[in-house]
């Protein structure tokens, strides 16, 4: 029986656009670059030879255009996995749901999604300025635990090893571990990026081991994270979106990965707040390889 998506579940604006992104199906390219900052969308789009549309709503801004013959959409997400839940689900709906009939399209349309972001490095080989490709992401956010099929796409062995290593507090949401798309990692990361495990945190301060005026529940969290190793992979960085990007994309049948530039190394206690000019090198690299 054909599944019908009720108006309460798939909210479509009066102009026929998706509820949060305000995009219409024809606005979306098969190749999608995700960035957190809406201000970074025109920075990426400045490389385009042609621009088709520019749509903005709240923290979500989308520009679709052409780069060297490739049609690409650049989409801002804002900060956090909760926003990724909105963005990836609505991008998939635009690609795979008939908005007029409110039913799934007969043929699946696969999207290629690359998130370009910034992160905190956690190892000696990830100083400020390093490009990191997230081969696996550990979600501290718990988002994927709300979806059926989560165990079918996650690395359960690594999950258990990590929880044992961390002496995981059951009051926290269960972490999940998801692989990025291997072909996409090999194509985009090439030989220019450090490959490792990324932790996607549910916040910038406490969840990443930063202590301001509130003491941390586990003051030794980062020491344990930095020491963790599984089958030759180390945890290379903290950021806030990679697990949801990879996890939702895997469940929905899309190819996805995250690559970040290190703007702070937590081990060396160094940071670069003037990174916005140098991240253009990473943007250019992704545009060439996506």
Rosetta blueprint (number, residue, H / E / L):
1 X L
2 X L
3 X L
4 X E
5 X L
6 X L
7 X L
8 X L
9 X L
10 X L
11 X L
12 X E
13 X L
14 X L
15 X L
16 X L
17 X L
18 X E
19 X L
20 X L
21 X L
22 X L
23 X L
24 X L
25 X H
26 X H
27 X H
28 X L
29 X L
30 X L
31 X E
32 X E
33 X E
34 X E
35 X E
36 X L
37 X L
38 X H
39 X H
40 X H
41 X H
42 X H
43 X H
44 X H
45 X H
46 X L
47 X L
48 X L
49 X L
50 X E
51 X E
52 X E
53 X E
54 X E
55 X E
56 X E
57 X E
58 X L
59 X L
60 X E
61 X E
62 X E
63 X E
64 X E
65 X E
66 X E
67 X E
68 X L
69 X L
70 X E
71 X E
72 X E
73 X E
74 X E
75 X E
76 X E
77 X L
78 X L
79 X L
80 X L
81 X H
82 X H
83 X H
84 X H
85 X H
86 X H
87 X H
88 X H
89 X H
90 X H
91 X H
92 X H
93 X H
94 X H
95 X H
96 X H
97 X E
98 X E
99 X L
100 X L
101 X L
102 X L
103 X E
104 X E
105 X L
106 X L
107 X L
108 X L
109 X L
110 X L
111 X L
112 X E
113 X E
114 X E
115 X E
116 X E
117 X E
118 X E
119 X E
120 X E
121 X E
122 X L
123 X L
124 X L
125 X L
126 X L
127 X L
128 X L
129 X L
130 X L
131 X E
132 X E
133 X E
134 X E
135 X E
136 X E
137 X E
138 X E
139 X E
140 X L
141 X L
142 X L
143 X H
144 X H
145 X H
146 X H
147 X L
148 X L
149 X L
150 X H
151 X H
152 X H
153 X H
154 X E
155 X L
156 X H
157 X H
158 X H
159 X H
160 X H
161 X H
162 X H
163 X H
164 X H
165 X H
166 X H
167 X L
168 X L
169 X L
170 X L
171 X L
172 X L
173 X L
174 X L
175 X L
176 X E
177 X E
178 X E
179 X E
180 X L
181 X L
182 X H
183 X H
184 X H
185 X H
186 X H
187 X H
188 X H
189 X H
190 X L
191 X L
192 X L
193 X L
194 X E
195 X E
196 X E
197 X E
198 X E
199 X E
200 X E
201 X L
202 X L
203 X L
204 X L
205 X L
206 X H
207 X H
208 X H
209 X L
210 X L
211 X L
212 X L
213 X L
214 X L
215 X L
216 X L
217 X L
218 X L
219 X L
220 X L
221 X H
222 X H
223 X H
224 X H
225 X H
226 X H
227 X H
228 X L
229 X E
230 X E
231 X L
232 X L
233 X E
234 X E
235 X E
236 X E
237 X E
238 X E
239 X E
240 X L
241 X L
242 X H
243 X H
244 X H
245 X H
246 X H
247 X H
248 X H
249 X H
250 X H
251 X H
252 X H
253 X L
254 X L
255 X E
256 X E
257 X E
258 X E
259 X E
260 X E
261 X E
262 X E
263 X E
264 X E
265 X E
266 X L
267 X L
268 X L
269 X L
270 X E
271 X E
272 X L
273 X L
274 X L
275 X L
276 X L
277 X L
278 X L
279 X L
280 X H
281 X H
282 X H
283 X H
284 X H
285 X H
286 X H
287 X H
288 X H
289 X H
290 X L
